[in-house]
Structure formats: C-alpha cells, structure tokens
Amino acid sequence: MKSVSLISLISLVSIAAAQLQPPRPQDNLYLHVNSAWLDATAMPADRVSHSAFSEITDRTETDLRAIIEQLAATSPAPGTPARQIVDLYTSVADPKYVEALGATPLRAELDRIEAMRTMRDVAAEAGRLSQFAVGGPFEGSVGVDPRNPSRLVVRLSQGGNLLPDREYYLSDTAAFVELRRKYEHYLVTIFTLAGRPDPAAGAKAALAVETALARGEWAPTAAAPEPPARALTLTRMAVEFPGFDWQGWARPQGVDRVEDILVLHPSYFATLSKLTQSVPIDSWKAWLAARHITALAPYLSAPFVDARFEFFGRELTGQAAPREHWKRGVGLVNTYLGDAIGRLYAQQRFPAGAERRVEALGATIVAAFKDAIRASDWMSVAAKNEAVAKLSALSIKIGAPSRWRDYGALVVKADDLLGNIQRAKMFDTAYRMQRVSAPLDRREWNTTPQTANAFYNPSQNEIVLPAAILQAPLYDAAADDAANYGGIGAIIGHELAHAFDSRGRYVDSRGLSRDWWKPEDVAGFSARASGLVAQFNAYQPIDGIRVDGVRTFQENLGDLIGLSIAHRAYRLSLKGRPAPVVGGVTGDQRLLLRWAGIWRTKTRDDYQRHQLYSSTYAPAEYRANGPASNVEAFYEAFGVREGDQMFRPPNMRIKIW
Ligand SMILES: [Zn+2]
C-alpha cells in the first residue's frame, strides 16, 4: 500500500509541476498562453462556460447594473425611458410578489388550450401565442428578403421543439435516452404544478409530438448547402401544406397582411402537414401547453423557475446555479428596452478614440482581404472581381447606432413581471411586423451597443461591432497594433469570411441572391475546405466524442481566414517598416499570442458534450490552435519544426485566401 501511495504522490507532484510549466507555443499555443488563466480561474456557478467573451459580458453587466442603480436613485418621472428601465428591473430583481401568484397567471391561456377542438383551433391558438413568442410547430423570424435586399420578409423554418437538436429526440445512445427520461419527468412536473389533469399521459403525448416533428427536420449530413427556401403566399401554403390553418395562424400576429412568406426547409413543413392528420388533438394540447408553460416558467413562482432550471439548466448544460435576480433584471432590460439602456451605456462606457482606431483597423483588414483575393491561385478572374466589389461595398458599424428605438407606447409596471414580458413581446412583434411593411432602413442596428459579440449580416453586407465587444482582450486601448490585429482584427476577418461562406457566397456585391462562383471556383474552394473538415474531424476533446468538422466548418473557416487576413493586415499596416520588438517579443508573436488569448475558455463537461453534438463552434482550444497550425506566420514566428505537436507538414497546411 505504501508504494502505491508513493507512486500517486509522485504523479501528483509531476502534475503540479506540469501545471506550473505551460507547454511551449510550438506544442500547444492555446495552453501556452492560457494555462495560468485556466488554473487561476474558477467556473462561476451560474455559468456553463466561462471565457474572455463572458468576462466582457460580466463587466458589461456590472456596468449596466450601475447605470440602472444610478437611474433608480434619481426617482425618474413616470412615462420616461428611465422609469421604464427602473420598473422593468425592479419587477425581476425583487420577485416576492410573484410567489403568491402560483400557477394563476397561466390559467387563462391553459383554459384556452384545453378548449381547442380541431386542428384549426390549434393553428389559431399557436398564432395567438406567437405574439408572446411561444410560436407554432416551427420557428418564425423577420429578415432581409434575399429577392429584394431593400425590404424585409417573414421567414419560417424548421424547429420549435424544446430540446436543443433533433439528436436529442432520435439518438439511441444511453446519454440521450437518459436525458429524454429526465425531460419527460420535467414535463410531468410542470403539468402537475399547472394543475393539468393526468400529467404523465400529457408528458408522453407532448414528447411524442416533438419526436415526430424532430424526425421531419432536415439534418446536415455533408458540406452540402441547405435545401433552397421557397417564397409562398398563405393561400399557396394551404395547398402545399394542408391540414394547418395558415391564415388562422398568421392573423393574430399580422402575418396575414404580408405578400408572401419565405419557407426554409420546405420538407419539414410537408412532415408537419402529414402530422396534422395523424396526431390526436389531445396530443397537440399537451404539446402547446408544454411550450407555453416552459416559455413563461422563468417569470412565474419559484417551483416553476426551479423545475425549468433543474432540467434546462442543470441537466442539459451542467449549470450549477441559476442566475442571480439582478443579472436576470439586467438581461430583461437588455432584451426589452435594449436601445433605451444602450444609449446610456454607449455614452458612459464607449472609450473616446476607440471608434476611429477600430475604423482604421477595419479598413486595413478589408484592404488586406482584397489583396489576398487578388493573389489567390485558385479563384477565377470573374469571381475575384465580384469578391473585391463585395468587399468595397461592405459597411462596418462600430460602437452605437445614431438613431434609437422609441419604447414610449410600452407599459411597464414595477410589480407585474409576467405582464411586462407579455406586453414587451407583443410590442416587439408589432414592431417587427411594422418593419416588414416599411422600406428597410440601413442605418438601423439589429443589435444593441451593450451586446458583447460581433456580427456579419449577409443580406446587408455589413459588419456590426457593438461598443461592448470593443473591450480587452479583444480591443485593448493600451496595447499596440499587433495585439489588436490578433484580437479584434481577427474577429473582423472572421466576420468578413462569412461574406464568402456557403451562405454569404450566394449574395453578390449589390446584395442580390445569386451564385457568382464558377464551377472551377467551387472546385478550388471545396478541395481546400475538405482539408479543414478533416483537420477538425480528427480532434477529440472528450473520450469517444469528436468535433464535427462538417457542422463547425463555417466557423472554422471564419477563424482560419480571420487569423490569416489579420496577419496580412498587420503587415500591411507597417507599410514596410519592421515590426517593433516589445520586451523581446516580436510583432508576429504578439499577434499570435493575443489570438490564442482571446479563446481562453473553461467549459463544464456536460455543456461541452452538448456543444459537441449541437454547436456550430468547435471547442475554444481548437479554435485557437487549428487555424494557427495552418498559417505560415506561426511557423516563422515561433520556429515550429517537425516533431513539435502543432506541426503540420507544409502540404497539409490549409490556405483559402
Ligand atoms: Zn462566425
């Protein structure tokens, strides 16, 4: 026994030593940069993953709380945006009055659901509840019309189930079978809490409907593009997908006033049409009740909040504790009064000078991207010209919008959380539908300044960089250009790459839907793309579960292009001068170290597994190392050689542009 404990002692010591000594960049760039952070950082209990991005989100959240508390201290007058913000926040942050209500706030809607007699009633009720964002047996959204980029269109797509992905309903692996058992238990719990008769039968029925819908979903099987969307009038939909009352569903939301609807994944709607014939009405009732209760549970009394959290938080993602009330308060203010609070946030927290510096950096990234495309050895001249034209037409929105949304007509009460949510959702639905009928305003932002993310909008050919994303380590006012090219520069490059991925590629420089690639462009691209798929397919973060190189392809492509273009842009920004060496670290090294640093992430195992099955993003370590191991600059900057763990033979290094 003694020798055993000695051996374990030795191995403990060597593990500790290994943690103190991070790997060399040549062996693992990500761990070289991030080991110290990973060791020193604890996973927050209310998170399933913690990263540089969530650190930025946390900082922003704290800033927003401070702004709200400042407003509250001034006792703002009724009817002002400040009063709305304070009242919405108070209705969540101090939820005692909600407890006394129990299931009462659900009663009226559940009675209406129970009173449904026909499939017609189901469609009408689903349409009515869609105003509160509960939805039908599919997902609805509003976006730019690909046939006419100067207007918006209503889009319907597959989905609308409560579990994250079709695999969750269909896979026979033990983990999914067990999750479905727990999901059914969750459904029984909420039906019991809501006082629904025969909760066990209801749970089985709701799960059966969702499983049948999941079976009809289109699943990505290869790098092939999605089946094309179809534009259909409601009348035409009634012919093609009979059994569901499309008019009845559309009317309550004002969708019946639009010319036509863009139907994504048409085969899914054919399945839905068949199910309307075969699924009994009682099953639809249970299904809709489950959706409605789940949607409202976060705004009801503690038993509902807890039941939802136990399954969707703890079981599904491994989250250890629910979010604190103040964080939920900030979250709801962000969601429903986003521009009102965003305006104050941008005024107070967007550093002066950041806009100009990021604008200059963005312009250099675009210039470098054009150079890279012109220098490409596989793209046709015609495609190169269109790609360069598309880059010339690109706009970059930085910081905050110049016009703000008016929430004046929205009624907010400090003691009516559920009412606030329902009114706010209806207010949003009306706002979206009014935008569908009006011409598109390109100055409008589809996100708020306090959103810690960056976006590429394919239909408007624009990149949006909200104020909140322009924080360290992504944008670091104190750092030199090399670090900022490796941070926000690579993020801009990533977003730009989406202009040329399997969605962006079908939109031309004027915003029209059109495939402007020749067969030789497609062949050249695919040859390179397949290498990237294979590279990521080989990564295995959890025993027995590999990264899905196909599902994560677009984002991996964005990362690879983002890093390559950021490096090219950094070189361009030097205008032939040598890069400064800072503390013995070269410019290229600083750029690559920052690149690896922005991906620092801790993830709970359950969530990691969930992500590996459903996310379009690869785990952070591979997002850092995968692209780096493909770019020549990494080999030069750190003298990477055969035998080093990150080494890929030159003929395996993937270069798109
Ligand atoms: Zn992306």
Residues whose N, C-alpha, C, O or C-beta is under 5 A from the ligand:
A	BS01	ZN	E555 G558
